[in-house]
Amino acid sequence: MVDAYKGVLILAEQNEGELHPISYELLNVGRTIADKLGTELWAVLLSPNRCAAEELIYRGASKVFFYQSPSFGHPDEIVYKENLVTLVNEEKPEVLLIGGTNFGRSLAPRLQAALHTGLTADCTGFDVNEDGKLIQIRPACSGTLLAQIVNARYPQMATVRYKEFDEAPRDPGREGTIVQKQADVPNFTGVKTLGKLKSKEVDITEAEVVVSGGRGLKDSTDFALLKELADLLGGVVGSSRPLVDEGWIDRSHQVGYSGNRVKPKLYIACGISGAPNHLAGMKESAVVVAINTDPSAPIFKVADYGIVGDLYEVVPELIDQIKEGQG
Ligand code: FAD
């Protein structure tokens, strides 16, 4: 029964035919796992266009199962689930990897339940044990330890933390097979896209500069001060969770374990203590600047530059100096 399962399958995520970077990250980690297992790396793509399928081959997939329909432009978990259940039952991959994006996190448990298998969420590492089973590694207990999890059932399913792995390198000379599959497109799944909200700001997960505020802020309106600094640096505003819970700022700005994982070139933490659940979302930033009145705040342990001081004095000073520099 177990021998019937072969191959590592990754779900390529797309929107309006454009691949999400997580797809390339999954191909990178999928390649490592496939090589350790001595098996093939496959991708599945539901998309309105075929060029994304070719791109997956350039990034390392030896086979792409391709479902084409104009309705796949806006991903719908129910449609994905129906098509993926059929594919998995036909092809029997031993490993199935899905991105730890908002969409992937919503899809994966639906698929897991339909396939009657296990699911490890938000993995940050993988290995293969002597029985050829996938070891799925993820932080546990607020990131104080790394759990190693092995699924009892097949396919061994995991979501992979976004931005944890590099993207697979692109080689346009690489060859592979695109297997056109018959798409199952139900007339109505209960989800109707009425329109697309125009985001006023850059997606925080893609931003190169993030200026975040924590409980050191005295009022919700004080985010305007951080926004001024972020605007000057071409960045966006982030937040620790308590301020989001208070309703001071939208959840899309939350940085941390239960929020967004960011990896900007510059992260400025203003009035944030540096709790493990916050660090989990920003500690991979290239340069961290921390502004905090408490010299013993844990954020200083991960900061490249620490400023012990009142953010209401330091941030306006930074703004003035940047403006002066821009002259
Ligand atoms: P505090 O810990 O209260 O720190 C405020 C800091 O501001 C202090 O260090 C203080 O010295 C400093 N300060 C005060 N006044 C000033 C001033 N005028 N100028 C400069 N500094 C000043 N948290 C997240 O952020 N993101 C998450 O995704 C997240 N997920 C969680 C998931 C779970 C399951 C749980 C249990 C918790 C989660 N948390 C998360 C909460 C987390 O554990 C912390 O409670 C939270 O990060 C603390 O936020 P803070 O640093 O803003 O506040």
Boltz pocket constraint, residues with backbone or C-beta under 6 A from the ligand:
constraints:
  - pocket:
      binder: B
      contacts: [[A, 213], [A, 214], [A, 215], [A, 216], [A, 217], [A, 239], [A, 240], [A, 241], [A, 242], [A, 254], [A, 255], [A, 256], [A, 257], [A, 258], [A, 259], [A, 260], [A, 270], [A, 271], [A, 272], [A, 273], [A, 274], [A, 275], [A, 276], [A, 277], [A, 278], [A, 281], [A, 291], [A, 292], [A, 293], [A, 294], [A, 297], [A, 309], [A, 310], [A, 311], [A, 312]]
      max_distance: 6.0
